[in-house]
Amino acid sequence: MNHPPEAALPGGDHPTDRWAGILRWVVMAMILGYTLGLVVLILAMEFIGERWWPLAVLLYLPQGIFLLPLIVLAPAALLAEAPIRAYAMLAGCVIIYFLHVPFFPGLGGGSGPLKLKVLTNNYAQNHGLRIEPFIDAEDPDVVALEDAPGQARVLAREYPGRTVLGEGQFVLMSKAPVKSGALLAWPRWRGGTAVAAVFEVPWQGRELAIYTVHLPSPRGDLAKLEGLGLIKELAGRNRRRSDDMSFGEAMTARVQLARDLAGVLARENRPFIALGDFNMPPDGYVHRVIASGLTDCFEKAGRGFGFTFPCDRHNPLTLGGPWLRLDYVLAGPGWRAEDCRVEAGRRSKHRAVVATLYSN
């Protein structure tokens, strides 16, 4: 006895084929949405950044979180037997990520009669693992330390052949005599705290201005979002008595501080270098403002990701390593970076950055 074939759906589709088609369409829509969302998000972080507080939060998180959807989307594409364009989009997302968090090839280079090797480090929270062995190994011409009150006397005893001058939390150590040093009278953070000092150093017949910078840490502001803080921020009621600012208002103040500091650097007529702990991710608006017209030495001559913070954490998303580049050597007009490297291995909160520069 012959049995009739299983009834077909309208249009001649088999039921399993119809469900497979729906699954394939859903997966493709998810992959397309993720791809477009990632592009829009990265562009927003670059051009809006700290000016919109949700983006400011993302700037300080491990950027590897943006690839976490691939853990679901890649197997889903295989299960749904998605077309080749789905895998092309997923591969494109990985490429976009590495353009957003670039791995630099270290293709610096330069020459000129004026050569200067500089080193910078946020000295605080080094857990007893001091920076001096790295200074001895690199033998830089200029060392700039931030968050190092009281260290000028210590360094002067350890390096009697160098000039050491301290101004507030900032210390400059130089092979050449330091002509002068002073805290910047403006801008100041929240009306009082100096964010930089400028030192004048005669070097090979030129008068150099060395700005050592420590912009305020965002840790206290990010803490405002803990607990119910995020809900209060969304409701516009997250002011704290400590500074009478919400997280969003603190980020707006940080942007204005960056503009003010950029204005000071833009008016500098001497050959200058600005280095230190800027507490700014390299893919945000604050970095765009401050580094405009300057040479980010690690971008030009660094090798690797250049992460300098936090180096005492064990975050599984970052394989136990740091995930932010907050410490910089920024060179003014006329300088070229030959080499820029981040100190390796030390479990201090911040790692040092060393750069070799040339100028005519």
N, C-alpha and C positions, 0 to 999 in steps of 0.2 A: 504494500500500500504506500502510495506516495504522499508525503506531507507537504503542504504548501510552504513556501519559503517565508522567513520572518518578515513581518510587515515593515516596509521602508517608510521613513519619514518623508514628508512632502519635499519634493526636489530630488528624491532618490538617495538621500543621505542615510547611512546606517546610524543607529543611536550612538554607538560608541564613537563613530567618527564625529558626530555632532558635538559630543562632550569634549572630545580631544581638541576640536576646533575652538570651542569656548575657552578651554584651559589655555590654549596657545595664545588666544587673543588677550586674555587677562594677564598672562606673564609678559607679553610684549608691551601692554599698556603700563605695567609696573616698571619695566626696564626703561621705557621711554620717559615716564614721569621722573624716575630717579635720575636719569641722565640730564634732563632739562633742569630739574631742581638743583642738582649739584653745580651746574654751570651758573645758574642764577645766584645761588648762595655764594659761590666763590667770588663772582663779580661784585656782589653786594658787600662782601667783607673787604675787598680791595678798595672800593670807591666810597662806601658809606662808613664801614668799620665802626669805630667807637662813637660815631654820631647817633647811632641807634643802639640802645643798650642790649637787646637780645643778641645782636651781632658781636658786641663787645664781649659778651660771655663766651661765645663760640671761639673767639680769637685766642683765648687763654686756655682752652681745652686741648688735649692731645688730638691733633688733626686726623689721626688714624680712625677716629670715630666715623668719619665721612665714608670710609670704605666698608663699614660693618654691614650695610645692606647687601653687599656682594655675597655674604655667607648664606643668605636666603635666595638671592636672585640667580646665582650661578647654578646651584642644583635644580632650581625651578625651571630654568631654561632647558636643562638636560632632560628633566622629567617630561616637559611639554613638547620635547623635540622641536624647539624653537628654531626659526630660520637663522641663517648665518649672520644676518644683520643684527640679531639680538646679541650675539657674542662680540660683534664689532663694537656695539655700543658699550658693552661691559668693559671691553679692553680700552675703549676711549675714556671711560671714567677713570681707569687706573692712570692713564696718561695725563688726564686733566689734573688728577691729584698730585702727581709728581711735578707738574708745572706749577701748581699752587704751593707745594712744599718742595722746592727744588733741591736736587743733589748737585752741588757745584763741582765742576771738573778741576778747579784750581789752575785756570789758564791765565794767571796774572803775568805781568811783565812790565819792566820799566827801566829807564836809565836816566841819568842826569847828574849834575855836579853835587846836588844836595841830597844826601841819603840820611834817613832817620828810621830807627827801629823803636817801636813803642809797644808797651804792654799795659793792659788795664785789667783790674779785677775788683769786684765787690768783696771786700775783705771780711765782712761779717759772716757769722754762722759757718765758719770753716771747720767746725768740729775738731779743732786742734790740728788739722792738716794744713799747715801754713803754706803760703805761696812762695816763700823764699827759695826753696829748691828749684822751682821753675824759673824764677828770676835768675838764679845763678847759672842754670843751664842755657838760658836764652841770651843773657847778657845784653839787655836792651839799653838804648841810649836814654830813654825816658820811661818811667813807671808811674802810672796814675792809679791810685787806690781810692775807692769810695767806701763810705760807711766804716771809716777807719779812724775815729777820733782817738787821740793819744798815741797813735802808732808812729808819728814823725820822730819822736825821741828814740824809740826802739830801733827804727830803721837807720837813723843817723849813727847809732852806735855800731850796728851791724855792717854798715857800708860807709866807713869813714872817708873813702875817696870820692863820694858823691855828695851833691847838694840835696838836702831834704827839707822841704817846706810844707807845713800843714796849715790849712785854712778850714776851720770847722771840722766836718767829717771827711774832708778831702785832703789827700797827701800826694805831693808830686816829688819824685826822686829823679835826679838828672845827673848825667855825667858832666854836663856844662853847668856853670853857675846859674841859678834861677834869679832873674833880675827883680821880679816882683810877683806877688800873688794876692788875690782878693776874692771874696765871695761876690757873686753877682748880686747887685742891689735889686735887680728886677730881671726876669719875673721871679716871684716867690710863690710857693704853694700855700694856698689858703691863708695868704696874707703875711706869713712869717718865715716859713722854712726855705732856706736857700737850696736851689736845685742844681747849682753849678758853681764852680770857681774857675777863674781864668789866671793862668800863670804866663809870665813873659820869660822866654828862654832864648838867649843869644846862641845861635847854632850855625857854625861854619859861615860867619859873616852876615847872617840874617837874624832878624828879630822875629821869633815865632810866638804865636799865641796858642797856648795849649788849654783847651777847655775840658775840664774833667766834670762829668755830668752824672747826677743820680736823680732821675725823675722818681716821683713817689710810687711806692709799691701799690698794686691794685688789690692786695690780699684783704685789707680791711674793707674795701668797697665790695669785693666779691662775697665777703662774709655776711653782708646785708641781705643776701638772697637765701641764706640758710633757713631751715625751718619753714615758717610761714612767710618768710621774706619775699619769696618769688610771687606769691599770691598778692601780698601787699604792694609789690612793685607794679604788678599788672593793674591793681586798683588805684594806683597813684597815691598810696598812703604808706610809704616806706621810709619816711624821714627818721634819722637817728639823732639823738641828742648830742652825740659826740661831735658832729660837724653840721647838723641841720641839713643834710643832703640825702636824697635818695640815691640809689645806684645810678640811675640815668642821669641825674644832675651831676654826680661825681664824674661820670664819663664826659659830660659836656665841659666841665671845668678842666678835665685833662686835655681835651682837644684845644681849648683856649690857651692853656699853658704851653702846649706844643707850638702853637702859632706864635706866641710871644717869644719863645726861645729861638724859633726859626728866624724871627725878625732880628734878634740880637746877632745871630751868626751871619745873616745876610748883610748886616752893616759893618762887619769886621773887615778892615782894609789890610791887615797884616796877613801873611801866610799863616794858616791856622789848621789845627786838628781838633775835633771834638770826640772824646772817647769816654766810655764808662758804661754804667748800668742805666740804660734808658727805659727799662721796664716797658718796652713796646714790642709787640710781635711784628715781624717784618712784612706781614700781609695785611696790615690795617691802615686806617686813615692817618693816624699819628705818625707812623713811619713815613708815609708819603709826604707829609708836611715838613717834618724835620730833615729828612734826607734829600729833599728837593734841591738840586744844584750841587749836592755834595757827592762824594764817592764813598759808597758803602764798601769798605775794603774786602769784606768776606765775599760779597757778591761778585767782585771783580777778580779776586785772587785766592779765594778760599776753596778748600776741597772737603766735600761731604755736606752734611746738613747744617753744620755750624751751631748745633744746639748747645746752650750754655747753662740752662736752668730747667727744672731743679735737678741737681746731680746727686741728691741724697735720698731719692725716692725709688721705689720698686713698683712701678706701674706696669701691669701686664700688657696693657695696650701699646706700651712703648718698649716692650721687652726689657723692662727694668732700667732703661736709660732716660736721659732728659728729653724734653719735647718742645722747648721754647728757645728761640734765639732772642735774648734780651740785652746782651752785652755787645757793644759795637765799637769799631774804630771808623769814624766818618772823617774823611779828608776834604778840606776846602779846595777851591779852584787851584789848578796848577800842579796838584799832587797826582802821582800814579802809584798804584799798589803793585808791588812785585810779588808779595806773599802775605797770606793771612791765615793763621791757624788758631784752633781752639785747644787749650790744654787738655790732655787726655788722662782719664783714670781717676783723678782726685775726687773724693766723695764730699767735697764742699758743696754748699748750697749753690754757689756760682763758680763756674770755671773761668779761667783767665783767657783773654784773647791777645795775641801778639801779631803785629803787622810790620812789614818793611816797606817803606815808601821812598819814592824819588821825586824830586822837583828840580826845575831849571833855576 
